[in-house]
Amino acid sequence: MDLSLNEDQRAILDALDGLCRPYQDAPLHDAPLTAISEKLDAEIAEAGFLDVAADPDLGTVSAAVIVERLARLPYATEAAASAFFRPLLGEVEGPICIVDRARTPRMLRYLVPGATVLVVEDSRVSVFTASQDQLRAEPDALLGYPVASLLEIPDERQVCDIAPIEARTRWQAAIAAETAGLLAAALASTVSHVSEREQFGRKLATFQALRHRLAEAQVLTNGTYWLSMKAAATLDPADAAMAASYAQEAARSCSYDFHQFLGAMGMTLEHPLHMWTYRLKALVGELGGRKANAARAADALWGAAS
């Protein structure tokens, strides 16, 4: 399978990079726990980047490429769910949030009044528009995203023409693509720090043990990227579940290492690392986490084998 970018995808990335250039620098002066930009969100939507999957010549691979690149920014943007699900939902208002009906607690990223909430169950997928009395904002949650708790799933919901297995497959592919971008940005931030910081008269980056672990982090980051692209290309349940499980394990192990490499600096808001690792922390638990997604991958593979 050739997953290299085609000419259209390279052009899309060039345009996206141009739009995002003013937002590359982390907003450290105010030390926000969650960095968001309504202007950036509006510009991304208005430029049509979240609608590329609706074009059959671009599809979900292009959506994954966009999600991965946007995740590298220090600003959290609601791109993953929109890029993967808008083509299936048609015209929707506000950000898209996804909830697994079978799992609690239900703390959802980007949940605000007016958000479109996609409810995934074993037998069906449905949707409703969130109201103020159905949610509670969680401003103190250290997850790097604006989050709120969903207090109620109303009985009256619109049933979607989406099979639950397809919804979970797209969800897993989106998780993997976003994780790949976050890992790439966090790794780059860490490498920049250890290349400048000195201990015992040497740059930290010259210590062999640290270099070995950074190399392993690079392998995990690359693996997450390619598995996410494969999952987006095939939309196969086994591919998507494996991509999500691998991404969540990579996020868990790499985040620990990145903060350890930065020492005390990694525990402060003076360094931007938390803007990516806090988001990784949130994604580690999506859809039941790495063990649940690994079990789904096994079930999909054994089912295909039988």
C-alpha positions in Angstrom: 0.0 0.0 0.0 1.4 3.3 -1.1 0.6 5.9 1.6 2.9 8.7 0.3 1.2 12.0 -0.2 -0.2 12.7 -3.7 0.0 16.1 -5.4 -3.4 17.2 -4.1 -2.6 16.3 -0.5 0.7 18.1 -0.7 -1.1 21.2 -2.0 -3.6 20.9 0.8 -0.8 20.7 3.4 1.0 23.7 1.9 -2.2 25.7 2.1 -2.9 24.5 5.7 0.7 25.3 6.8 0.3 28.8 5.4 -2.9 29.4 7.3 -1.4 28.0 10.5 1.9 29.8 10.4 0.7 32.6 12.8 -0.3 30.0 15.3 2.9 28.0 15.5 4.3 29.7 18.6 3.0 28.6 22.0 1.2 31.3 24.0 3.4 31.0 27.1 3.0 34.5 28.5 -0.4 33.8 30.0 0.6 30.2 30.7 -2.8 28.7 29.7 -3.6 25.1 30.7 -5.7 24.8 27.6 -4.8 26.9 24.5 -7.6 27.6 22.1 -8.1 30.2 19.4 -11.6 30.9 18.1 -10.0 32.8 15.2 -8.0 29.8 14.1 -11.0 27.5 14.4 -13.0 29.8 12.2 -10.3 30.1 9.6 -9.9 26.3 9.4 -13.6 25.8 8.9 -14.1 28.7 6.4 -11.2 27.4 4.3 -13.0 24.0 4.0 -10.2 21.9 5.5 -12.8 19.9 7.6 -14.8 18.9 4.5 -12.1 17.2 2.4 -13.3 13.7 3.3 -16.5 14.5 1.4 -14.5 14.7 -1.9 -14.1 11.1 -3.2 -10.8 12.1 -4.7 -9.4 13.1 -1.3 -11.3 10.9 1.2 -10.4 10.0 4.8 -6.7 9.8 4.2 -6.6 13.5 3.4 -8.7 14.1 6.5 -6.2 12.2 8.6 -3.3 14.2 7.1 -5.1 17.4 8.1 -5.9 16.2 11.6 -2.3 15.1 12.2 -0.9 18.4 11.0 -3.4 20.5 13.1 -2.6 18.4 16.2 1.0 19.7 16.0 -0.1 23.2 16.9 0.0 24.3 20.5 -3.7 25.3 20.1 -6.3 22.6 20.5 -8.7 22.6 17.6 -11.8 20.5 17.0 -10.7 18.9 13.8 -10.6 15.1 14.2 -14.3 14.4 14.7 -15.4 17.0 12.2 -13.0 15.9 9.5 -14.0 12.2 9.8 -17.8 12.6 10.5 -19.1 15.7 8.7 -19.3 13.9 5.4 -21.7 11.4 7.0 -23.7 13.9 9.0 -24.3 16.6 6.4 -24.9 20.1 7.7 -24.3 20.3 11.5 -23.9 23.2 13.8 -21.1 23.7 16.3 -18.3 21.3 17.2 -18.8 17.5 17.0 -18.5 15.4 20.2 -18.6 11.6 20.3 -19.8 9.5 23.2 -19.8 5.8 23.7 -23.2 5.1 25.3 -21.9 2.1 27.2 -19.1 4.0 29.0 -19.1 6.3 31.9 -18.0 8.9 33.0 -18.8 11.0 30.0 -16.4 13.9 29.9 -16.3 15.0 26.3 -13.9 17.3 24.5 -15.4 20.4 22.9 -18.8 19.8 24.5 -20.6 23.2 24.6 -24.2 24.3 24.2 -25.0 23.9 20.5 -22.5 21.1 20.0 -23.5 18.1 17.9 -23.2 15.0 20.0 -22.8 11.7 18.2 -24.0 8.7 20.4 -22.5 5.4 19.5 -24.3 2.3 20.8 -24.1 -1.4 19.9 -27.1 -1.3 17.7 -27.3 2.2 16.3 -25.7 5.6 16.0 -27.8 8.7 16.9 -27.2 12.4 17.2 -28.6 15.4 19.2 -27.7 19.0 19.8 -26.4 19.7 23.3 -28.2 22.2 25.5 -26.9 24.1 28.6 -28.8 21.9 31.1 -27.3 18.7 29.7 -23.7 19.6 30.5 -21.4 20.9 33.1 -18.1 22.6 32.2 -14.9 21.3 33.7 -12.5 24.2 33.6 -10.1 22.5 36.1 -9.6 19.3 34.1 -6.0 19.0 33.1 -6.6 17.5 29.7 -5.4 20.2 27.3 -8.8 20.4 25.7 -11.9 22.4 26.6 -14.1 19.7 28.2 -17.4 19.3 29.9 -19.3 16.5 31.5 -22.4 15.2 29.7 -25.0 14.9 32.4 -27.8 13.5 30.3 -28.3 11.7 27.0 -31.9 12.6 25.9 -34.3 9.9 24.7 -35.3 12.0 21.7 -32.4 11.7 19.2 -32.1 11.5 15.5 -31.0 8.1 14.3 -28.1 8.3 11.8 -27.6 6.2 8.7 -24.2 5.1 10.1 -23.4 1.5 11.3 -21.9 1.4 14.8 -18.8 -0.5 13.5 -18.2 2.3 10.9 -18.5 5.0 13.6 -16.0 3.3 15.9 -13.6 2.6 13.0 -13.6 6.3 12.0 -13.3 7.3 15.6 -10.3 5.1 16.1 -8.6 6.3 12.9 -9.2 9.9 14.1 -7.7 9.2 17.5 -4.6 7.7 15.9 -4.1 10.6 13.5 -4.5 13.2 16.2 -2.1 11.2 18.5 0.5 11.1 15.7 0.5 14.8 15.4 0.7 15.4 19.1 3.6 13.0 19.5 5.5 14.6 16.7 5.1 18.1 18.2 6.0 16.9 21.7 9.0 15.0 20.5 10.2 18.1 18.5 9.8 20.3 21.6 11.7 17.8 23.8 14.5 17.4 21.3 14.9 21.2 21.1 15.2 21.4 24.9 17.8 18.6 25.3 19.8 20.0 22.4 20.3 23.3 24.3 20.3 22.2 28.0 23.6 21.3 29.5 24.4 19.1 32.5 27.9 18.0 33.6 29.4 20.3 30.9 27.6 18.5 28.1 24.4 18.9 26.1 21.8 16.5 27.4 21.3 15.3 23.8 24.8 13.8 23.8 24.1 11.3 26.6 23.7 7.9 25.0 20.9 6.6 27.3 18.8 9.6 26.5 19.5 9.3 22.8 18.4 5.7 22.8 15.0 6.6 24.4 14.5 9.5 22.0 15.2 7.2 19.1 12.6 4.8 20.4 10.1 7.7 20.8 10.8 8.6 17.1 10.0 5.0 16.1 6.8 5.0 18.1 5.8 8.4 16.6 6.5 7.2 13.1 4.6 3.9 13.7 1.6 5.8 15.0 1.6 8.0 11.9 1.7 5.2 9.4 -0.8 3.0 11.2 -3.2 6.0 11.3 -2.8 6.6 7.6 -3.4 2.9 6.9 -6.5 2.9 9.0 -7.8 6.1 7.3 -7.1 4.5 3.9 -8.8 1.2 4.5 -11.4 2.1 7.1 -11.0 -1.6 8.2 -12.1 -2.3 11.7 -8.9 -4.3 12.5 -6.6 -1.7 11.0 -8.3 1.1 12.9 -8.4 -0.7 16.3 -4.7 -1.6 16.0 -3.9 2.0 15.1 -5.8 3.3 18.1 -4.3 0.8 20.5 -0.7 1.4 19.2 -1.2 5.2 19.4 -2.5 5.1 23.0 0.4 2.9 24.2 2.9 5.2 22.4 1.2 8.2 24.0 1.5 6.7 27.4 5.1 5.7 27.2 6.4 8.7 25.3 4.7 11.3 27.5 6.4 9.8 30.5 9.8 10.0 28.9 9.4 13.5 27.5 8.6 14.9 30.9 11.4 13.0 32.5 13.9 14.4 29.9 12.9 17.9 30.7 13.2 17.4 34.5 11.7 20.2 36.6 11.1 22.3 33.5 8.7 19.6 32.2 6.5 20.2 35.3 6.1 23.9 34.8 4.0 26.1 32.5 7.0 27.9 31.3 7.7 25.2 28.7 5.1 24.4 26.1 5.4 20.6 26.4 2.2 20.3 28.4 0.2 21.7 25.5 0.7 18.4 23.7 1.1 15.9 26.5 -2.1 17.0 28.3 -4.0 16.3 25.1 -2.2 12.9 24.8 -3.4 12.1 28.3 -7.0 12.7 27.2 -6.7 10.5 24.1 -5.2 7.6 26.0 -8.6 6.9 27.5 -10.7 7.3 24.4 -13.0 4.3 23.5 -11.9 2.4 26.5 -8.1 2.9 26.1 -5.4 0.7 24.6 -6.5 -2.6 26.1 -10.1 -2.2 24.8 -8.9 -1.3 21.4 -6.4 -4.1 21.3 -9.3 -6.5 22.2 -11.3 -5.0 19.3 -8.4 -5.6 16.9 -8.1 -9.2 18.0 -11.9 -9.7 17.6 -11.8 -8.2 14.1 -8.8 -10.3 13.0 -10.1 -13.6 14.4 -13.5 -12.9 12.9 -11.9 -12.4 9.5 -9.8 -15.5 9.9 -12.8 -17.7 10.8 
